[in-house]
């Protein structure tokens, strides 16, 4: 194994915390898309439906805030130099996927916020109500929700590539790439 510089503990905690929030948000979003409001209400009742919507919105606001912190941390704290054994293609692919993940996660959160406000629905963060940013416009809301979902599908693909590459570096190449973002030790 090549021992390489690691991300700071703060950056690693942000990475794994955001990853957990994104998985929960994607699962909730898939549920919202699959059932729709009426399906959720008819299947689970109004209280559960409201809780699912509030949780999804809260996760989106959390992801947005933490991604902005992550961008600041990336520029403020820097990143480790690339592992020397990476090919030119691996460096390019890594930079592209990471950049698209950052843009996608921020963009998806912003689109959800805008779509919610344009739909005339409350933008909730736990028990607080945030401004909707846009005035009510149902047509615009539908378009923004469609874009929100499209970005979510793209993110699922990017996440699959990211996880696949991490597993390849960890279990096949064993080149130290994965260890740079692990919370503890270098565990194999």
Secondary structure per residue as TSV (DSSP state, phi and psi in degrees):
chain	resnum	aa	ss	phi	psi
A	1	X	-	360.0	141.7
A	2	X	-	-90.2	122.9
A	3	X	-	-83.6	120.9
A	4	X	-	-127.7	162.3
A	5	X	-	-57.1	145.3
A	6	X	-	-105.9	161.7
A	7	X	-	-66.9	156.8
A	8	X	-	-65.0	158.4
A	9	X	H	-57.2	-39.9
A	10	X	H	-58.7	-45.9
A	11	X	H	-65.4	-37.6
A	12	X	H	-68.7	-41.4
A	13	X	H	-64.0	-42.8
A	14	X	H	-58.4	-46.9
A	15	X	H	-56.0	-53.4
A	16	X	H	-73.1	-33.6
A	17	X	H	-64.7	-46.1
A	18	X	H	-64.3	-39.9
A	19	X	H	-58.1	-45.0
A	20	X	H	-63.4	-43.3
A	21	X	H	-63.9	-40.1
A	22	X	H	-64.9	-44.1
A	23	X	H	-61.7	-42.6
A	24	X	H	-64.9	-41.4
A	25	X	H	-66.4	-42.1
A	26	X	H	-63.9	-39.4
A	27	X	H	-64.0	-45.0
A	28	X	H	-63.4	-42.9
A	29	X	H	-62.3	-39.8
A	30	X	H	-63.0	-38.1
A	31	X	H	-65.7	-44.6
A	32	X	H	-61.6	-42.2
A	33	X	H	-67.9	-44.0
A	34	X	H	-66.2	-48.0
A	35	X	H	-88.4	-34.4
A	36	X	H	69.5	170.7
A	37	X	H	-60.0	-49.9
A	38	X	H	-63.0	-43.6
A	39	X	H	-62.4	-42.3
A	40	X	H	-63.0	-48.1
A	41	X	H	-60.2	-45.4
A	42	X	H	-69.8	-30.6
A	43	X	H	-85.2	-43.3
A	44	X	H	-114.5	-11.9
A	45	X	-	93.1	164.5
A	46	X	H	-68.2	-39.3
A	47	X	H	-62.5	-47.1
A	48	X	H	-65.4	-41.4
A	49	X	H	-58.8	-48.0
A	50	X	H	-62.3	-38.1
A	51	X	H	-65.0	-41.4
A	52	X	H	-64.2	-46.1
A	53	X	H	-62.6	-45.5
A	54	X	H	-63.0	-42.7
A	55	X	H	-62.8	-42.7
A	56	X	H	-63.6	-42.9
A	57	X	H	-65.9	-42.7
A	58	X	H	-61.9	-43.7
A	59	X	H	-61.0	-41.4
A	60	X	H	-61.4	-43.0
A	61	X	H	-67.3	-41.1
A	62	X	H	-60.8	-45.6
A	63	X	H	-61.1	-44.7
A	64	X	H	-58.6	-50.9
A	65	X	H	-60.9	-45.3
A	66	X	H	-69.6	-32.7
A	67	X	H	-67.7	-35.8
A	68	X	H	-66.5	-38.4
A	69	X	H	-64.0	-39.6
A	70	X	H	-65.0	-41.8
A	71	X	H	-61.2	-45.8
A	72	X	H	-61.2	-41.2
A	73	X	H	-65.6	-38.3
A	74	X	H	-61.8	-42.7
A	75	X	H	-80.2	-34.2
A	76	X	H	-78.1	-40.1
A	77	X	H	-98.2	-16.9
A	78	X	-	79.5	-178.0
A	79	X	-	-133.0	152.8
A	80	X	-	-62.1	152.3
A	81	X	-	-62.8	150.4
A	82	X	-	-58.4	147.0
A	83	X	-	-62.9	132.3
A	84	X	T	-59.0	-24.6
A	85	X	T	-82.5	-4.2
A	86	X	-	-68.8	138.0
A	87	X	-	-76.6	167.0
A	88	X	H	-59.0	-40.9
A	89	X	H	-64.2	-42.0
A	90	X	H	-62.9	-39.4
A	91	X	H	-64.7	-44.3
A	92	X	H	-63.1	-48.5
A	93	X	H	-62.1	-41.5
A	94	X	H	-61.6	-47.8
A	95	X	H	-63.0	-41.7
A	96	X	H	-64.9	-48.2
A	97	X	H	-65.3	-44.4
A	98	X	H	-61.5	-45.8
A	99	X	H	-60.5	-44.2
A	100	X	H	-67.3	-35.2
A	101	X	H	-63.3	-44.5
A	102	X	H	-61.5	-51.1
A	103	X	H	-62.6	-43.2
A	104	X	H	-64.9	-43.1
A	105	X	H	-68.4	-40.7
A	106	X	H	-69.0	-46.3
A	107	X	H	-62.0	-42.4
A	108	X	H	-63.5	-41.4
A	109	X	H	-63.9	-44.8
A	110	X	H	-64.7	-43.8
A	111	X	H	-60.5	-41.1
A	112	X	H	-63.2	-42.8
A	113	X	H	-62.0	-48.1
A	114	X	H	-63.5	-43.3
A	115	X	H	-63.5	-41.3
A	116	X	H	-62.6	-48.6
A	117	X	H	-62.9	-43.4
A	118	X	H	-66.5	-25.2
A	119	X	T	-80.3	-5.6
A	120	X	T	80.4	16.6
A	121	X	-	-98.6	155.3
A	122	X	-	-71.8	138.1
A	123	X	E	-93.3	109.4
A	124	X	E	-107.7	142.4
A	125	X	E	-132.4	100.8
A	126	X	T	55.2	-117.9
A	127	X	T	-98.4	-1.6
A	128	X	E	-86.5	148.4
A	129	X	E	-106.8	125.1
A	130	X	E	-98.4	158.8
A	131	X	-	-64.2	144.3
A	132	X	-	-77.7	-9.0
A	133	X	S	70.2	-56.1
A	134	X	S	-100.6	148.9
A	135	X	-	-72.5	166.0
A	136	X	-	-64.1	127.2
A	137	X	-	-157.1	95.9
A	138	X	H	-61.3	-38.6
A	139	X	H	-63.2	-45.5
A	140	X	H	-63.6	-40.6
A	141	X	H	-58.5	-46.2
A	142	X	H	-60.0	-43.6
A	143	X	H	-63.8	-43.3
A	144	X	H	-66.2	-38.9
A	145	X	H	-64.1	-38.4
A	146	X	H	-62.3	-45.6
A	147	X	H	-63.7	-40.0
A	148	X	H	-56.3	-46.4
A	149	X	H	-67.7	-39.0
A	150	X	H	-62.5	-42.9
A	151	X	H	-64.1	-38.0
A	152	X	H	-60.2	-43.5
A	153	X	H	-63.3	-42.8
A	154	X	H	-61.5	-40.0
A	155	X	H	-64.5	-37.1
A	156	X	H	-59.3	-43.1
A	157	X	H	-64.3	-43.5
A	158	X	H	-64.3	-40.9
A	159	X	H	-63.5	-41.0
A	160	X	H	-61.6	-42.5
A	161	X	H	-64.6	-42.7
A	162	X	H	-62.2	-48.2
A	163	X	H	-66.5	-41.7
A	164	X	H	-60.4	-44.4
A	165	X	H	-65.7	-41.1
A	166	X	H	-61.0	-43.2
A	167	X	H	-65.8	-38.3
A	168	X	I	-63.1	-45.1
A	169	X	I	-66.8	-35.5
A	170	X	I	-76.2	-48.4
A	171	X	I	-99.3	-26.1
A	172	X	I	-102.2	-60.8
A	173	X	I	-76.9	-29.4
A	174	X	-	47.8	49.3
A	175	X	-	-104.5	8.1
A	176	X	S	90.5	-3.1
A	177	X	T	-63.7	-48.4
A	178	X	G	-65.6	-37.7
A	179	X	G	-61.9	-24.2
A	180	X	G	-66.1	-23.8
A	181	X	T	-112.9	-1.5
A	182	X	-	-70.2	144.8
A	183	X	S	-67.5	-44.3
A	184	X	S	-128.0	142.5
A	185	X	S	52.2	-164.1
A	186	X	-	-112.6	2.4
A	187	X	-	-5.9	126.2
A	188	X	-	-114.3	360.0
